[in-house]
Protein backbone atom coordinates (compact mmCIF):
# COMPACT_ATOMS: atom_id res chain seq x y z
CA UNK A 1 0.00 0.00 0.00
CA UNK A 2 1.48 3.33 -1.08
CA UNK A 3 1.53 6.10 1.48
CA UNK A 4 0.29 9.49 0.30
CA UNK A 5 3.10 11.97 0.88
CA UNK A 6 2.02 15.23 2.43
CA UNK A 7 3.77 18.55 2.26
CA UNK A 8 7.08 18.92 4.06
CA UNK A 9 7.07 21.48 6.87
CA UNK A 10 9.47 22.70 9.55
CA UNK A 11 8.84 21.93 13.22
CA UNK A 12 10.60 23.14 16.36
CA UNK A 13 11.65 20.32 18.66
CA UNK A 14 12.51 21.12 22.26
CA UNK A 15 15.37 19.45 24.10
CA UNK A 16 17.58 20.05 27.11
CA UNK A 17 19.87 23.06 26.75
CA UNK A 18 23.43 22.00 25.86
CA UNK A 19 22.12 18.66 24.52
CA UNK A 20 20.95 19.88 21.11
CA UNK A 21 23.73 18.20 19.09
CA UNK A 22 23.36 14.87 20.91
CA UNK A 23 19.57 14.90 20.49
CA UNK A 24 19.90 15.77 16.78
CA UNK A 25 22.39 12.91 16.38
CA UNK A 26 20.00 10.52 18.18
CA UNK A 27 17.21 11.55 15.83
CA UNK A 28 19.38 11.13 12.71
CA UNK A 29 20.31 7.60 13.85
CA UNK A 30 16.62 6.74 14.40
CA UNK A 31 15.72 8.08 10.95
CA UNK A 32 18.32 5.75 9.40
CA UNK A 33 17.50 2.69 11.49
CA UNK A 34 13.74 3.07 10.93
CA UNK A 35 14.10 3.94 7.23
CA UNK A 36 12.27 7.29 7.53
CA UNK A 37 14.50 9.38 5.21
CA UNK A 38 11.50 10.08 2.92
CA UNK A 39 9.51 11.58 5.80
CA UNK A 40 12.03 13.20 8.15
CA UNK A 41 14.19 15.16 5.75
CA UNK A 42 16.47 17.51 7.71
CA UNK A 43 17.50 17.85 11.35
CA UNK A 44 19.29 21.09 12.22
CA UNK A 45 20.93 22.60 15.26
CA UNK A 46 21.03 26.34 14.50
CA UNK A 47 24.69 27.15 15.02
CA UNK A 48 26.87 29.96 13.78
CA UNK A 49 30.64 30.31 13.77
CA UNK A 50 31.79 33.14 16.05
CA UNK A 51 35.27 34.44 16.91
CA UNK A 52 36.82 33.42 20.21
CA UNK A 53 37.67 36.43 22.37
CA UNK A 54 40.28 36.62 25.11
CA UNK A 55 40.48 39.80 27.20
CA UNK A 56 38.23 41.53 24.67
CA UNK A 57 40.48 40.80 21.69
CA UNK A 58 40.02 38.23 18.93
CA UNK A 59 42.31 35.22 19.18
CA UNK A 60 42.04 34.16 15.53
CA UNK A 61 40.13 31.06 16.60
CA UNK A 62 36.43 30.40 16.13
CA UNK A 63 33.82 28.29 17.86
CA UNK A 64 30.26 27.25 17.10
CA UNK A 65 27.57 29.17 18.98
CA UNK A 66 24.08 27.74 19.36
CA UNK A 67 21.63 30.44 18.27
CA UNK A 68 18.61 28.79 19.92
CA UNK A 69 19.59 26.85 23.06
CA UNK A 70 17.09 24.10 23.87
CA UNK A 71 15.76 23.81 20.31
CA UNK A 72 16.44 21.82 17.16
CA UNK A 73 14.65 22.25 13.84
CA UNK A 74 13.20 19.31 11.92
CA UNK A 75 11.88 19.39 8.36
CA UNK A 76 9.45 16.53 7.88
CA UNK A 77 6.24 15.29 6.38
CA UNK A 78 3.89 14.91 9.33
CA UNK A 79 2.52 11.38 9.63
CA UNK A 80 1.62 9.36 12.71
CA UNK A 81 4.87 7.42 12.34
CA UNK A 82 7.20 10.42 11.75
CA UNK A 83 5.60 12.26 14.68
CA UNK A 84 6.02 9.18 16.91
CA UNK A 85 9.70 8.76 15.96
CA UNK A 86 10.56 12.41 16.64
CA UNK A 87 8.75 12.78 19.95
CA UNK A 88 10.11 9.46 21.28
CA UNK A 89 13.75 10.16 20.43
CA UNK A 90 16.06 10.25 23.48
CA UNK A 91 16.62 13.88 24.48
CA UNK A 92 13.43 15.24 22.89
CA UNK A 93 11.29 16.97 25.53
CA UNK A 94 8.52 18.06 23.20
CA UNK A 95 7.53 19.67 19.93
CA UNK A 96 6.58 23.34 19.94
CA UNK A 97 2.99 23.89 18.90
CA UNK A 98 1.70 20.60 20.29
CA UNK A 99 -0.93 20.97 22.96
CA UNK A 100 -0.62 17.35 24.06
CA UNK A 101 -3.42 14.83 24.23
CA UNK A 102 -2.45 13.29 20.89
CA UNK A 103 -2.73 16.59 19.00
CA UNK A 104 -0.12 16.95 16.26
CA UNK A 105 2.01 20.10 16.42
CA UNK A 106 1.58 23.19 14.27
CA UNK A 107 4.36 23.67 11.71
CA UNK A 108 6.56 26.77 11.67
CA UNK A 109 5.67 29.26 8.93
CA UNK A 110 8.09 29.93 6.10
CA UNK A 111 8.51 33.50 7.36
CA UNK A 112 9.55 32.22 10.80
CA UNK A 113 12.02 29.54 9.65
CA UNK A 114 13.66 31.58 6.89
CA UNK A 115 15.76 33.81 9.21
CA UNK A 116 16.97 30.69 11.06
CA UNK A 117 18.08 29.04 7.83
CA UNK A 118 19.68 32.24 6.54
CA UNK A 119 21.69 32.69 9.75
CA UNK A 120 23.12 29.24 9.05
CA UNK A 121 23.92 30.20 5.44
CA UNK A 122 21.22 27.92 4.03
CA UNK A 123 19.45 29.69 1.17
CA UNK A 124 17.18 27.98 -1.33
CA UNK A 125 15.61 29.39 -4.47
CA UNK A 126 12.11 29.58 -2.94
CA UNK A 127 13.31 32.24 -0.48
CA UNK A 128 13.89 34.76 -3.27
CA UNK A 129 10.17 34.76 -4.15
CA UNK A 130 9.32 36.73 -1.00
CA UNK A 131 11.75 39.60 -1.73
CA UNK A 132 11.33 42.40 -4.24
CA UNK A 133 13.06 45.64 -5.15
CA UNK A 134 11.71 48.32 -2.81
CA UNK A 135 11.22 46.00 0.19
CA UNK A 136 12.48 47.19 3.58
CA UNK A 137 15.10 44.81 5.00
CA UNK A 138 17.47 44.47 7.93
CA UNK A 139 21.00 43.06 7.76
CA UNK A 140 21.10 40.12 10.19
CA UNK A 141 24.72 39.01 9.85
CA UNK A 142 28.13 40.35 8.94
CA UNK A 143 29.83 43.70 9.43
CA UNK A 144 26.62 45.65 8.66
CA UNK A 145 24.48 43.67 11.13
CA UNK A 146 21.55 45.73 12.40
CA UNK A 147 21.60 48.12 9.43
CA UNK A 148 18.23 48.72 7.78
CA UNK A 149 17.55 49.75 4.21
CA UNK A 150 15.62 49.26 0.99
CA UNK A 151 16.43 46.65 -1.65
CA UNK A 152 17.76 48.25 -4.85
CA UNK A 153 18.58 45.00 -6.70
CA UNK A 154 18.79 41.23 -6.20
CA UNK A 155 20.96 38.89 -8.27
CA UNK A 156 19.42 35.44 -7.82
CA UNK A 157 22.32 33.67 -9.53
CA UNK A 158 25.05 35.06 -7.26
CA UNK A 159 22.96 35.87 -4.17
CA UNK A 160 24.23 39.46 -4.14
CA UNK A 161 21.87 42.24 -3.06
CA UNK A 162 22.28 45.98 -3.21
CA UNK A 163 20.59 47.73 -0.31
CA UNK A 164 20.12 51.49 0.06
CA UNK A 165 21.01 52.46 3.64
CA UNK A 166 21.58 55.73 5.49
CA UNK A 167 25.05 56.40 6.89
CA UNK A 168 25.78 59.72 8.57
CA UNK A 169 22.59 61.21 7.15
CA UNK A 170 23.42 60.24 3.55
CA UNK A 171 21.83 57.61 1.33
CA UNK A 172 24.48 54.95 0.69
CA UNK A 173 24.07 51.78 -1.41
CA UNK A 174 25.84 48.73 0.07
CA UNK A 175 26.32 45.22 -1.29
CA UNK A 176 25.36 42.31 0.97
CA UNK A 177 24.66 38.62 0.53
CA UNK A 178 21.02 37.54 0.27
CA UNK A 179 21.59 35.23 3.24
CA UNK A 180 22.42 38.31 5.36
CA UNK A 181 19.07 40.09 5.03
CA UNK A 182 15.53 39.58 6.29
CA UNK A 183 12.32 41.51 5.68
CA UNK A 184 11.12 44.00 8.29
Buried (B, 14 or more C-beta within 10 A) or exposed (E): EEEEEEEBBBBBBBBEEEBBBBBBBBBBEBBEEBEBEEBBBBBBBBBBEEEEEEEEEEEEEEEEEBBBBBBBBBBBBBBEEBBEBBBEBEBBEEBEEBEEEEEBBBBBEBEEBBBBBBBBEBBEEEBBEEBEEEBEBBBBBEEBEEBBBBBBEBEEEEBEBBBBBEEEEEEEEBEBBBBBBBBE
